[in-house]
């Protein structure tokens, strides 16, 4: 045991002695200490003060997702002036980075930008980021004109959900900030097709280009050709490419026809149907933009008697109200006038001969001439009541089958008038008398010097002329009560006094046409330049000759339409 212990001590002492001997050299000792510091202390300072940043590079990788965990594609990541984008999986990787604390920025249209300071470790780093969707979106809309047209009209109405937007000079529209979602975008212009589409406003900024297509709009109002009153069509068809198709009801608003998005280079035909009217084909040559064609006049069904002068002859005619489907029933040499008409018959006076035409069935029913200078034609019995002042038989009815004496007493008859009823009125030298067409019920109804103007159809009222020098006045006489009154305020050259209904009448003062009531002395001026006026009974129409042109005048609306020239 002792021997071993001694050996160990000897060995230990030898090592100690060697080190002691080694450190007896001071220079060597300093060298060892410096090496010790370099190996142990310097790395500490390098690491603590990050003096190795430019030597040791690191990287960063990870995923960019939204708040729902979905990958965000093409997100832009900026770090240490390096920029990368995420792929379709949202993955990104940035190499060659310095470790340490740096600001990172991640952005994507439609998302709130992410900005944060991150700490990068040496060698490698993995970080995932989450982006929040924006609640708003913004859109810029560009309107593109056709390449072959530089035309531009400022007549645009552009709206998103009925909220109008402004169009800039470069044909662009900024919507401003909008909540994300679906919106109805409409573009209305008379020069381009209407655009109406639902657009999706996503978070962020978007652009939309809309190609404008040139187009025409059409606006027209259907009216009655005679009265000018609105007419609501039963059906409207349109022909744009050689075939008629019915318009949808939303293109018709009452009597208005409103068409949009028509081909501006086309001609169209509108075919309009309405019960009681002739079917109308209306042609329109479209122009770019709004085509306001105004009134589309529909002609009521029915026929009207007309009179035309041609080569010294009078043509007794019948036609539609607008002069179409004109047919000559009879031709008479010389000048004639349209004397009287109703809804079926028309009487023409040609010198002293009267022609009665059934114009609805288009034939001449009778003609009868007068032998005396003073007479009255009765269209309703196709007879003439003639006055012979100096003969024994003073009033005689002439028909196609013979003659009949109506009055043969002592009074000197000066004029006679007939009505649709059985009543006749004649004037004597200083009195007014009534009698039936059967020569019964002779009755003196008034005193005074008058000539007969016209009787109403019921034979209860008569209009009379009272001569004042070379002028006259118009009087009214009630055959039932015997009351009479002067209707004109001053004497003039009144002619063509004619009842148009039981209370009202028309007359000419020179070439001015007036309407008046038997209960008033105040007339209403209707037209100027009228030389002949003929009421068309059972209607509100007057047949006029105005400046040598035939015309129809609507008493209800005051509208006059000229019948077309041949």
C-alpha positions as a Python dict, from the first residue, in 0.01 Angstrom:
ca = {
    (1, 'X'): (0, 0, 0),
    (2, 'X'): (258, 258, 77),
    (3, 'X'): (463, 192, -230),
    (4, 'X'): (157, 285, -459),
    (5, 'X'): (88, 604, -278),
    (6, 'X'): (431, 727, -324),
    (7, 'X'): (423, 660, -696),
    (8, 'X'): (115, 878, -740),
    (9, 'X'): (261, 1166, -554),
    (10, 'X'): (572, 1147, -753),
    (11, 'X'): (372, 1152, -1074),
    (12, 'X'): (168, 1457, -966),
    (13, 'X'): (467, 1640, -866),
    (14, 'X'): (626, 1588, -1202),
    (15, 'X'): (333, 1744, -1389),
    (16, 'X'): (321, 2041, -1156),
    (17, 'X'): (688, 2091, -1194),
    (18, 'X'): (657, 2094, -1571),
    (19, 'X'): (382, 2363, -1565),
    (20, 'X'): (565, 2561, -1310),
    (21, 'X'): (869, 2555, -1523),
    (22, 'X'): (662, 2653, -1826),
    (23, 'X'): (516, 2962, -1658),
    (24, 'X'): (845, 3072, -1535),
    (25, 'X'): (869, 3224, -1891),
    (26, 'X'): (661, 3548, -1864),
    (27, 'X'): (634, 3611, -2237),
    (28, 'X'): (500, 3270, -2298),
    (29, 'X'): (250, 3318, -2021),
    (30, 'X'): (108, 3633, -2188),
    (31, 'X'): (82, 3457, -2517),
    (32, 'X'): (-121, 3180, -2364),
    (33, 'X'): (-351, 3426, -2191),
    (34, 'X'): (-414, 3620, -2512),
    (35, 'X'): (-496, 3302, -2700),
    (36, 'X'): (-736, 3212, -2424),
    (37, 'X'): (-915, 3542, -2456),
    (38, 'X'): (-936, 3519, -2834),
    (39, 'X'): (-1086, 3174, -2822),
    (40, 'X'): (-1332, 3237, -2543),
    (41, 'X'): (-1410, 3609, -2520),
    (42, 'X'): (-1405, 3733, -2881),
    (43, 'X'): (-1678, 3491, -3001),
    (44, 'X'): (-1890, 3611, -2715),
    (45, 'X'): (-1855, 3970, -2824),
    (46, 'X'): (-1923, 3881, -3189),
    (47, 'X'): (-2237, 3699, -3099),
    (48, 'X'): (-2356, 3949, -2841),
    (49, 'X'): (-2306, 4249, -3061),
    (50, 'X'): (-2411, 4068, -3384),
    (51, 'X'): (-2089, 4147, -3553),
    (52, 'X'): (-2148, 3844, -3782),
    (53, 'X'): (-2464, 3975, -3959),
    (54, 'X'): (-2288, 4037, -4284),
    (55, 'X'): (-2112, 3705, -4264),
    (56, 'X'): (-2388, 3466, -4163),
    (57, 'X'): (-2699, 3490, -4392),
    (58, 'X'): (-3046, 3358, -4312),
    (59, 'X'): (-3376, 3306, -4492),
    (60, 'X'): (-3749, 3334, -4425),
    (61, 'X'): (-4028, 3115, -4555),
    (62, 'X'): (-4391, 3049, -4477),
    (63, 'X'): (-4749, 3096, -4592),
    (64, 'X'): (-4980, 3393, -4638),
    (65, 'X'): (-5345, 3317, -4567),
    (66, 'X'): (-5667, 3509, -4505),
    (67, 'X'): (-5870, 3499, -4188),
    (68, 'X'): (-6057, 3195, -4318),
    (69, 'X'): (-5733, 3002, -4370),
    (70, 'X'): (-5745, 3027, -4747),
    (71, 'X'): (-5417, 3087, -4932),
    (72, 'X'): (-5359, 3441, -5059),
    (73, 'X'): (-5207, 3427, -5406),
    (74, 'X'): (-4975, 3699, -5538),
    (75, 'X'): (-4936, 3867, -5203),
    (76, 'X'): (-4636, 4101, -5217),
    (77, 'X'): (-4385, 4054, -4933),
    (78, 'X'): (-4119, 4322, -4883),
    (79, 'X'): (-3836, 4262, -4636),
    (80, 'X'): (-3489, 4419, -4625),
    (81, 'X'): (-3556, 4576, -4966),
    (82, 'X'): (-3622, 4234, -5111),
    (83, 'X'): (-3959, 4163, -5272),
    (84, 'X'): (-4125, 3831, -5348),
    (85, 'X'): (-4484, 3716, -5414),
    (86, 'X'): (-4672, 3423, -5278),
    (87, 'X'): (-4766, 3137, -5507),
    (88, 'X'): (-5106, 2977, -5555),
    (89, 'X'): (-5066, 2797, -5223),
    (90, 'X'): (-4979, 3120, -5047),
    (91, 'X'): (-4618, 3000, -4997),
    (92, 'X'): (-4327, 3242, -5007),
    (93, 'X'): (-3950, 3225, -4950),
    (94, 'X'): (-3690, 3501, -4916),
    (95, 'X'): (-3320, 3407, -4918),
    (96, 'X'): (-3005, 3606, -4838),
    (97, 'X'): (-3145, 3793, -4544),
    (98, 'X'): (-2968, 3943, -4251),
    (99, 'X'): (-3073, 3810, -3914),
    (100, 'X'): (-3207, 4044, -3654),
    (101, 'X'): (-3513, 4266, -3614),
    (102, 'X'): (-3658, 4406, -3933),
    (103, 'X'): (-3988, 4550, -4061),
    (104, 'X'): (-4188, 4333, -4298),
    (105, 'X'): (-4472, 4452, -4524),
    (106, 'X'): (-4726, 4222, -4689),
    (107, 'X'): (-4989, 4365, -4926),
    (108, 'X'): (-5250, 4239, -5168),
    (109, 'X'): (-5532, 4424, -5347),
    (110, 'X'): (-5849, 4371, -5149),
    (111, 'X'): (-5670, 4310, -4817),
    (112, 'X'): (-5552, 4535, -4542),
    (113, 'X'): (-5173, 4580, -4564),
    (114, 'X'): (-4981, 4390, -4295),
    (115, 'X'): (-4688, 4578, -4143),
    (116, 'X'): (-4493, 4445, -3845),
    (117, 'X'): (-4143, 4415, -3701),
    (118, 'X'): (-4014, 4057, -3694),
    (119, 'X'): (-3705, 3894, -3548),
    (120, 'X'): (-3496, 3673, -3776),
    (121, 'X'): (-3268, 3409, -3636),
    (122, 'X'): (-2947, 3293, -3791),
    (123, 'X'): (-2956, 3030, -4061),
    (124, 'X'): (-3332, 2985, -4121),
    (125, 'X'): (-3675, 3110, -4016),
    (126, 'X'): (-4036, 3006, -4078),
    (127, 'X'): (-4329, 3244, -4029),
    (128, 'X'): (-4694, 3237, -4146),
    (129, 'X'): (-4895, 3556, -4187),
    (130, 'X'): (-5267, 3629, -4191),
    (131, 'X'): (-5426, 3911, -4399),
    (132, 'X'): (-5764, 4068, -4325),
    (133, 'X'): (-6003, 4132, -4616),
    (134, 'X'): (-6102, 4493, -4673),
    (135, 'X'): (-6471, 4583, -4620),
    (136, 'X'): (-6468, 4824, -4918),
    (137, 'X'): (-6388, 4808, -5285),
    (138, 'X'): (-6332, 5071, -5552),
    (139, 'X'): (-6384, 5039, -5925),
    (140, 'X'): (-6281, 5245, -6225),
    (141, 'X'): (-6500, 5192, -6530),
    (142, 'X'): (-6376, 5274, -6880),
    (143, 'X'): (-6624, 5330, -7163),
    (144, 'X'): (-6482, 5221, -7496),
    (145, 'X'): (-6622, 5361, -7821),
    (146, 'X'): (-6643, 5155, -8140),
    (147, 'X'): (-6320, 5170, -8335),
    (148, 'X'): (-6492, 5301, -8648),
    (149, 'X'): (-6664, 5585, -8466),
    (150, 'X'): (-6510, 5874, -8281),
    (151, 'X'): (-6852, 6010, -8199),
    (152, 'X'): (-6924, 6076, -7837),
    (153, 'X'): (-7231, 6223, -7676),
    (154, 'X'): (-7244, 6345, -7321),
    (155, 'X'): (-7602, 6221, -7299),
    (156, 'X'): (-7509, 5938, -7066),
    (157, 'X'): (-7686, 5829, -6754),
    (158, 'X'): (-7456, 5591, -6566),
    (159, 'X'): (-7575, 5459, -6235),
    (160, 'X'): (-7491, 5197, -5976),
    (161, 'X'): (-7805, 5088, -5798),
    (162, 'X'): (-7979, 5400, -5936),
    (163, 'X'): (-7707, 5629, -5795),
    (164, 'X'): (-7587, 5850, -6081),
    (165, 'X'): (-7212, 5875, -6144),
    (166, 'X'): (-7006, 6138, -6327),
    (167, 'X'): (-6832, 6061, -6657),
    (168, 'X'): (-6482, 6206, -6687),
    (169, 'X'): (-6338, 6351, -7004),
    (170, 'X'): (-6145, 6031, -7080),
    (171, 'X'): (-6475, 5835, -7071),
    (172, 'X'): (-6394, 5689, -6731),
    (173, 'X'): (-6606, 5665, -6420),
    (174, 'X'): (-6484, 5638, -6061),
    (175, 'X'): (-6726, 5463, -5831),
    (176, 'X'): (-6557, 5575, -5512),
    (177, 'X'): (-6550, 5341, -5214),
    (178, 'X'): (-6825, 5080, -5212),
    (179, 'X'): (-6905, 4806, -4969),
    (180, 'X'): (-6809, 4476, -5120),
    (181, 'X'): (-7094, 4292, -5288),
    (182, 'X'): (-7313, 4288, -5598),
    (183, 'X'): (-7437, 4605, -5770),
    (184, 'X'): (-7655, 4678, -6074),
    (185, 'X'): (-7464, 4889, -6324),
    (186, 'X'): (-7677, 5062, -6591),
    (187, 'X'): (-7566, 5284, -6877),
    (188, 'X'): (-7843, 5459, -7068),
    (189, 'X'): (-7788, 5678, -7373),
    (190, 'X'): (-8000, 5751, -7681),
    (191, 'X'): (-7688, 5691, -7892),
    (192, 'X'): (-7579, 5352, -7756),
    (193, 'X'): (-7734, 5026, -7653),
    (194, 'X'): (-7851, 5022, -7294),
    (195, 'X'): (-7612, 4834, -7069),
    (196, 'X'): (-7753, 4667, -6761),
    (197, 'X'): (-7545, 4408, -6578),
    (198, 'X'): (-7480, 4296, -6223),
    (199, 'X'): (-7118, 4359, -6123),
    (200, 'X'): (-6929, 4222, -5827),
    (201, 'X'): (-6734, 4473, -5622),
    (202, 'X'): (-6457, 4287, -5446),
    (203, 'X'): (-6229, 4427, -5176),
    (204, 'X'): (-5968, 4661, -5316),
    (205, 'X'): (-5928, 4836, -5649),
    (206, 'X'): (-6068, 4700, -5978),
    (207, 'X'): (-6103, 4813, -6337),
    (208, 'X'): (-6382, 4736, -6584),
    (209, 'X'): (-6398, 4816, -6957),
    (210, 'X'): (-6736, 4834, -7130),
    (211, 'X'): (-6760, 4839, -7510),
    (212, 'X'): (-7034, 5075, -7625),
    (213, 'X'): (-7251, 4973, -7919),
    (214, 'X'): (-7412, 5246, -8134),
    (215, 'X'): (-7791, 5235, -8123),
    (216, 'X'): (-8108, 5432, -8182),
    (217, 'X'): (-8409, 5505, -7968),
    (218, 'X'): (-8758, 5573, -8097),
    (219, 'X'): (-9034, 5767, -7930),
    (220, 'X'): (-9380, 5825, -8075),
    (221, 'X'): (-9734, 5896, -7963),
    (222, 'X'): (-10035, 5733, -8125),
    (223, 'X'): (-10327, 5970, -8177),
    (224, 'X'): (-10661, 5989, -8357),
    (225, 'X'): (-10613, 6137, -8705),
    (226, 'X'): (-10934, 6334, -8680),
    (227, 'X'): (-10944, 6448, -8319),
    (228, 'X'): (-10579, 6442, -8216),
    (229, 'X'): (-10676, 6258, -7898),
    (230, 'X'): (-10451, 5982, -7761),
    (231, 'X'): (-10517, 5631, -7890),
    (232, 'X'): (-10391, 5329, -7697),
    (233, 'X'): (-10300, 5055, -7946),
    (234, 'X'): (-10435, 4705, -7905),
    (235, 'X'): (-10116, 4560, -8052),
    (236, 'X'): (-9796, 4687, -8214),
    (237, 'X'): (-9566, 4487, -8439),
    (238, 'X'): (-9220, 4583, -8564),
    (239, 'X'): (-9040, 4479, -8880),
    (240, 'X'): (-8663, 4523, -8871),
    (241, 'X'): (-8536, 4238, -9086),
    (242, 'X'): (-8822, 4153, -9319),
    (243, 'X'): (-9045, 3991, -9057),
    (244, 'X'): (-9306, 4138, -8823),
    (245, 'X'): (-9283, 4046, -8456),
    (246, 'X'): (-9507, 4171, -8177),
    (247, 'X'): (-9365, 4424, -7936),
    (248, 'X'): (-9362, 4339, -7569),
    (249, 'X'): (-9612, 4531, -7360),
    (250, 'X'): (-9337, 4714, -7170),
    (251, 'X'): (-9251, 4900, -7492),
    (252, 'X'): (-9601, 5053, -7494),
    (253, 'X'): (-9701, 5304, -7229),
    (254, 'X'): (-10059, 5413, -7291),
    (255, 'X'): (-10047, 5578, -7632),
    (256, 'X'): (-9666, 5609, -7623),
    (257, 'X'): (-9433, 5370, -7807),
    (258, 'X'): (-9080, 5365, -7663),
    (259, 'X'): (-8814, 5152, -7833),
    (260, 'X'): (-8450, 5119, -7734),
    (261, 'X'): (-8133, 4955, -7864),
    (262, 'X'): (-8234, 4964, -8229),
    (263, 'X'): (-7977, 4920, -8502),
    (264, 'X'): (-7901, 5276, -8610),
    (265, 'X'): (-7843, 5177, -8973),
    (266, 'X'): (-8183, 5012, -9018),
    (267, 'X'): (-8522, 5122, -9142),
    (268, 'X'): (-8815, 4983, -8948),
    (269, 'X'): (-9188, 4947, -8998),
    (270, 'X'): (-9431, 4978, -8710),
    (271, 'X'): (-9765, 4804, -8768),
    (272, 'X'): (-10025, 4936, -8526),
    (273, 'X'): (-10361, 4773, -8455),
    (274, 'X'): (-10660, 4931, -8285),
    (275, 'X'): (-11024, 4826, -8300),
    (276, 'X'): (-11225, 5086, -8490),
    (277, 'X'): (-10922, 5216, -8680),
    (278, 'X'): (-10750, 5127, -9004),
    (279, 'X'): (-10436, 4922, -8941),
    (280, 'X'): (-10139, 5154, -8983),
    (281, 'X'): (-9795, 5075, -9126),
    (282, 'X'): (-9556, 5351, -9016),
    (283, 'X'): (-9210, 5363, -9176),
    (284, 'X'): (-8909, 5512, -8994),
    (285, 'X'): (-8555, 5560, -9125),
    (286, 'X'): (-8354, 5545, -8805),
    (287, 'X'): (-8075, 5786, -8719),
    (288, 'X'): (-7819, 5750, -8444),
    (289, 'X'): (-7960, 5863, -8113),
    (290, 'X'): (-8312, 5959, -8022),
    (291, 'X'): (-8567, 5947, -8303),
    (292, 'X'): (-8864, 6144, -8176),
    (293, 'X'): (-9117, 6084, -8450),
    (294, 'X'): (-9389, 6277, -8270),
    (295, 'X'): (-9745, 6191, -8363),
    (296, 'X'): (-9841, 5862, -8522),
    (297, 'X'): (-10192, 5933, -8647),
    (298, 'X'): (-10438, 5645, -8683),
    (299, 'X'): (-10734, 5697, -8912),
    (300, 'X'): (-11074, 5590, -8777),
    (301, 'X'): (-11266, 5343, -8986),
    (302, 'X'): (-11535, 5505, -9196),
    (303, 'X'): (-11589, 5690, -9521),
    (304, 'X'): (-11646, 6054, -9601),
    (305, 'X'): (-11792, 6230, -9908),
    (306, 'X'): (-11552, 6450, -10102),
    (307, 'X'): (-11565, 6683, -10399),
    (308, 'X'): (-11286, 6749, -10647),
    (309, 'X'): (-11267, 6988, -10941),
    (310, 'X'): (-11077, 6854, -11238),
    (311, 'X'): (-11064, 6985, -11595),
    (312, 'X'): (-11393, 7174, -11566),
    (313, 'X'): (-11575, 6884, -11404),
    (314, 'X'): (-11690, 6813, -11051),
    (315, 'X'): (-11602, 6468, -10922),
    (316, 'X'): (-11846, 6343, -10658),
    (317, 'X'): (-11625, 6116, -10450),
    (318, 'X'): (-11596, 5902, -10141),
    (319, 'X'): (-11280, 5811, -9950),
    (320, 'X'): (-11144, 5720, -9611),
    (321, 'X'): (-11110, 6012, -9374),
    (322, 'X'): (-10749, 6068, -9479),
    (323, 'X'): (-10832, 6060, -9850),
    (324, 'X'): (-10705, 5709, -9912),
    (325, 'X'): (-10907, 5453, -10110),
    (326, 'X'): (-11054, 5742, -10307),
    (327, 'X'): (-11335, 5654, -10547),
    (328, 'X'): (-11531, 5877, -10787),
    (329, 'X'): (-11903, 5795, -10778),
    (330, 'X'): (-12028, 6044, -11036),
    (331, 'X'): (-11888, 6318, -11260),
    (332, 'X'): (-12079, 6636, -11337),
    (333, 'X'): (-11979, 6906, -11584),
    (334, 'X'): (-11930, 7244, -11416),
    (335, 'X'): (-11900, 7338, -11052),
    (336, 'X'): (-12080, 7164, -10768),
    (337, 'X'): (-12092, 7209, -10393),
    (338, 'X'): (-12131, 6952, -10119),
    (339, 'X'): (-12465, 7066, -9981),
    (340, 'X'): (-12543, 6828, -9697),
    (341, 'X'): (-12435, 6490, -9561),
    (342, 'X'): (-12486, 6251, -9275),
    (343, 'X'): (-12330, 5919, -9180),
    (344, 'X'): (-12453, 5754, -9502),
    (345, 'X'): (-12580, 6001, -9762),
    (346, 'X'): (-12434, 6311, -9925),
    (347, 'X'): (-12622, 6568, -10133),
    (348, 'X'): (-12438, 6770, -10397),
    (349, 'X'): (-12579, 7082, -10559),
    (350, 'X'): (-12473, 7128, -10919),
    (351, 'X'): (-12639, 7447, -11044),
    (352, 'X'): (-13010, 7367, -10991),
    (353, 'X'): (-12970, 6987, -10981),
    (354, 'X'): (-12918, 6788, -10661),
    (355, 'X'): (-12741, 6453, -10663),
    (356, 'X'): (-12792, 6219, -10372),
    (357, 'X'): (-12515, 5964, -10319),
    (358, 'X'): (-12512, 5669, -10083),
    (359, 'X'): (-12141, 5708, -10020),
    (360, 'X'): (-12116, 5421, -9773),
    (361, 'X'): (-12233, 5182, -10045),
    (362, 'X'): (-12072, 5392, -10319),
    (363, 'X'): (-12350, 5459, -10568),
    (364, 'X'): (-12569, 5743, -10694),
    (365, 'X'): (-12919, 5703, -10561),
    (366, 'X'): (-13102, 5993, -10729),
    (367, 'X'): (-13082, 6330, -10894),
    (368, 'X'): (-13349, 6593, -10909),
    (369, 'X'): (-13360, 6944, -11050),
    (370, 'X'): (-13537, 7261, -10938),
    (371, 'X'): (-13755, 7472, -11168),
    (372, 'X'): (-13788, 7779, -10947),
    (373, 'X'): (-13534, 8032, -10830),
    (374, 'X'): (-13608, 7979, -10461),
    (375, 'X'): (-13618, 7631, -10313),
    (376, 'X'): (-13489, 7402, -10042),
    (377, 'X'): (-13350, 7055, -10094),
    (378, 'X'): (-13453, 6787, -9845),
    (379, 'X'): (-13187, 6516, -9846),
    (380, 'X'): (-13387, 6294, -9614),
    (381, 'X'): (-13681, 6259, -9855),
    (382, 'X'): (-13472, 6318, -10170),
    (383, 'X'): (-13709, 6593, -10272),
    (384, 'X'): (-13708, 6964, -10345),
    (385, 'X'): (-13945, 7215, -10190),
    (386, 'X'): (-13984, 7495, -10443),
    (387, 'X'): (-14119, 7845, -10397),
    (388, 'X'): (-14334, 8017, -10667),
    (389, 'X'): (-14416, 8361, -10522),
    (390, 'X'): (-14651, 8470, -10801),
    (391, 'X'): (-14821, 8139, -10871),
    (392, 'X'): (-15134, 7997, -10716),
    (393, 'X'): (-14942, 7704, -10572),
    (394, 'X'): (-14680, 7886, -10367),
    (395, 'X'): (-14485, 7591, -10213),
    (396, 'X'): (-14450, 7269, -10410),
    (397, 'X'): (-14268, 6948, -10322),
    (398, 'X'): (-14095, 6787, -10619),
    (399, 'X'): (-13988, 6423, -10601),
    (400, 'X'): (-13869, 6169, -10856),
    (401, 'X'): (-14225, 6042, -10892),
    (402, 'X'): (-14411, 6372, -10916),
    (403, 'X'): (-14512, 6694, -10741),
    (404, 'X'): (-14721, 6780, -10439),
    (405, 'X'): (-14871, 7115, -10340),
    (406, 'X'): (-14781, 7214, -9984),
    (407, 'X'): (-14916, 7570, -9965),
    (408, 'X'): (-15141, 7765, -10203),
    (409, 'X'): (-15298, 8039, -9994),
    (410, 'X'): (-15265, 8417, -10012),
    (411, 'X'): (-14926, 8483, -9850),
    (412, 'X'): (-14642, 8569, -10087),
    (413, 'X'): (-14379, 8310, -10002),
    (414, 'X'): (-14013, 8426, -10010),
    (415, 'X'): (-13815, 8125, -9880),
    (416, 'X'): (-13860, 7772, -9751),
    (417, 'X'): (-13661, 7527, -9537),
    (418, 'X'): (-13698, 7158, -9459),
    (419, 'X'): (-13583, 6943, -9168),
    (420, 'X'): (-13532, 6572, -9118),
    (421, 'X'): (-13867, 6568, -8937),
    (422, 'X'): (-14200, 6636, -9107),
    (423, 'X'): (-14177, 7010, -9040),
    (424, 'X'): (-14140, 7277, -9310),
    (425, 'X'): (-14087, 7645, -9244),
    (426, 'X'): (-14147, 7916, -9501),
    (427, 'X'): (-14134, 8292, -9488),
    (428, 'X'): (-14384, 8532, -9636),
    (429, 'X'): (-14359, 8905, -9696),
    (430, 'X'): (-14391, 8989, -9325),
    (431, 'X'): (-14429, 8660, -9138),
    (432, 'X'): (-14290, 8313, -9066),
    (433, 'X'): (-14502, 7999, -9103),
    (434, 'X'): (-14471, 7628, -9026),
    (435, 'X'): (-14645, 7341, -9200),
    (436, 'X'): (-14598, 6967, -9228),
    (437, 'X'): (-14463, 6795, -9537),
    (438, 'X'): (-14810, 6648, -9570),
    (439, 'X'): (-14946, 7004, -9610),
    (440, 'X'): (-15114, 6993, -9271),
    (441, 'X'): (-15093, 7200, -8953),
    (442, 'X'): (-15035, 7540, -9114),
    (443, 'X'): (-14933, 7782, -8840),
    (444, 'X'): (-14804, 8135, -8827),
    (445, 'X'): (-14514, 8134, -8581),
    (446, 'X'): (-14377, 8487, -8605),
    (447, 'X'): (-14406, 8826, -8761),
    (448, 'X'): (-14118, 9000, -8935),
    (449, 'X'): (-13924, 9009, -9258),
    (450, 'X'): (-13697, 8707, -9267),
    (451, 'X'): (-13561, 8436, -9495),
    (452, 'X'): (-13503, 8078, -9382),
    (453, 'X'): (-13147, 7981, -9297),
    (454, 'X'): (-13171, 7631, -9149),
    (455, 'X'): (-13387, 7404, -8932),
    (456, 'X'): (-13264, 7167, -8669),
    (457, 'X'): (-13324, 6800, -8741),
    (458, 'X'): (-13611, 6778, -8495),
    (459, 'X'): (-13793, 7061, -8672),
    (460, 'X'): (-13838, 7264, -8351),
    (461, 'X'): (-13590, 7546, -8406),
    (462, 'X'): (-13511, 7764, -8704),
    (463, 'X'): (-13232, 8005, -8792),
    (464, 'X'): (-13336, 8307, -8992),
    (465, 'X'): (-13171, 8589, -9183),
    (466, 'X'): (-13297, 8944, -9135),
    (467, 'X'): (-13183, 9175, -9412),
    (468, 'X'): (-13042, 9517, -9309),
    (469, 'X'): (-12953, 9708, -9625),
    (470, 'X'): (-12684, 9508, -9803),
    (471, 'X'): (-12605, 9321, -9481),
    (472, 'X'): (-12798, 9093, -9250),
    (473, 'X'): (-12836, 8957, -8900),
    (474, 'X'): (-12897, 8603, -8778),
    (475, 'X'): (-13206, 8536, -8566),
    (476, 'X'): (-13323, 8232, -8374),
    (477, 'X'): (-13688, 8125, -8358),
    (478, 'X'): (-13830, 7856, -8131),
    (479, 'X'): (-14114, 7696, -8328),
    (480, 'X'): (-14272, 7553, -8014),
    (481, 'X'): (-14280, 7861, -7792),
    (482, 'X'): (-14267, 8124, -8064),
    (483, 'X'): (-13983, 8304, -7887),
    (484, 'X'): (-13720, 8462, -8108),
    (485, 'X'): (-13396, 8651, -8048),
    (486, 'X'): (-13123, 8820, -8249),
    (487, 'X'): (-12800, 8624, -8225),
    (488, 'X'): (-12552, 8852, -8401),
    (489, 'X'): (-12440, 9175, -8241),
    (490, 'X'): (-12387, 9366, -8565),
    (491, 'X'): (-12507, 9327, -8921),
    (492, 'X'): (-12263, 9172, -9168),
    (493, 'X'): (-12259, 8941, -9471),
    (494, 'X'): (-12353, 8621, -9292),
    (495, 'X'): (-12396, 8305, -9502),
    (496, 'X'): (-12402, 7926, -9472),
    (497, 'X'): (-12582, 7923, -9137),
    (498, 'X'): (-12619, 7554, -9043),
    (499, 'X'): (-12723, 7366, -8732),
    (500, 'X'): (-12462, 7117, -8606),
    (501, 'X'): (-12677, 6990, -8318),
    (502, 'X'): (-12997, 7092, -8141),
    (503, 'X'): (-12835, 7394, -7973),
    (504, 'X'): (-12534, 7501, -8177),
    (505, 'X'): (-12479, 7620, -8531),
    (506, 'X'): (-12198, 7739, -8759),
    (507, 'X'): (-12191, 8017, -9014),
    (508, 'X'): (-11958, 8220, -9233),
    (509, 'X'): (-11888, 8592, -9195),
    (510, 'X'): (-11703, 8651, -9518),
    (511, 'X'): (-11443, 8371, -9510),
    (512, 'X'): (-11429, 8344, -9131),
    (513, 'X'): (-11595, 8039, -8979),
    (514, 'X'): (-11778, 8080, -8648),
    (515, 'X'): (-11962, 7857, -8405),
    (516, 'X'): (-12236, 7982, -8174),
    (517, 'X'): (-12516, 7866, -7946),
    (518, 'X'): (-12879, 7967, -7989),
    (519, 'X'): (-12867, 8069, -7623),
    (520, 'X'): (-12585, 8319, -7667),
    (521, 'X'): (-12493, 8615, -7882),
    (522, 'X'): (-12117, 8550, -7843),
    (523, 'X'): (-11959, 8350, -8126),
    (524, 'X'): (-11638, 8146, -8129),
    (525, 'X'): (-11409, 8189, -8426),
    (526, 'X'): (-11298, 7852, -8564),
    (527, 'X'): (-11106, 7912, -8886),
    (528, 'X'): (-11015, 8166, -9152),
    (529, 'X'): (-11009, 8129, -9528),
    (530, 'X'): (-11322, 7910, -9545),
    (531, 'X'): (-11550, 7945, -9847),
    (532, 'X'): (-11779, 7643, -9804),
    (533, 'X'): (-11895, 7470, -9486),
    (534, 'X'): (-12103, 7153, -9473),
    (535, 'X'): (-12188, 6975, -9146),
    (536, 'X'): (-12158, 6598, -9148),
    (537, 'X'): (-12452, 6496, -8934),
    (538, 'X'): (-12416, 6220, -8673),
    (539, 'X'): (-12054, 6325, -8621),
    (540, 'X'): (-11846, 6613, -8486),
    (541, 'X'): (-11705, 6690, -8831),
    (542, 'X'): (-11742, 6973, -9074),
    (543, 'X'): (-11650, 6943, -9439),
    (544, 'X'): (-11473, 7265, -9541),
    (545, 'X'): (-11330, 7422, -9850),
    (546, 'X'): (-11024, 7612, -9726),
    (547, 'X'): (-10807, 7800, -9974),
    (548, 'X'): (-10936, 7571, -10249),
    (549, 'X'): (-10845, 7262, -10047),
    (550, 'X'): (-11094, 7019, -9899),
    (551, 'X'): (-11059, 6969, -9528),
    (552, 'X'): (-11224, 6800, -9233),
    (553, 'X'): (-11264, 7005, -8917),
    (554, 'X'): (-11322, 6838, -8580),
    (555, 'X'): (-11557, 7053, -8374),
    (556, 'X'): (-11470, 6869, -8055),
    (557, 'X'): (-11093, 6931, -8066),
    (558, 'X'): (-11062, 7222, -8308),
    (559, 'X'): (-10825, 7020, -8525),
    (560, 'X'): (-10839, 7051, -8903),
    (561, 'X'): (-10689, 6802, -9146),
    (562, 'X'): (-10656, 6865, -9516),
    (563, 'X'): (-10751, 6581, -9744),
    (564, 'X'): (-10457, 6484, -9965),
    (565, 'X'): (-10426, 6627, -10314),
    (566, 'X'): (-10458, 6391, -10604),
}
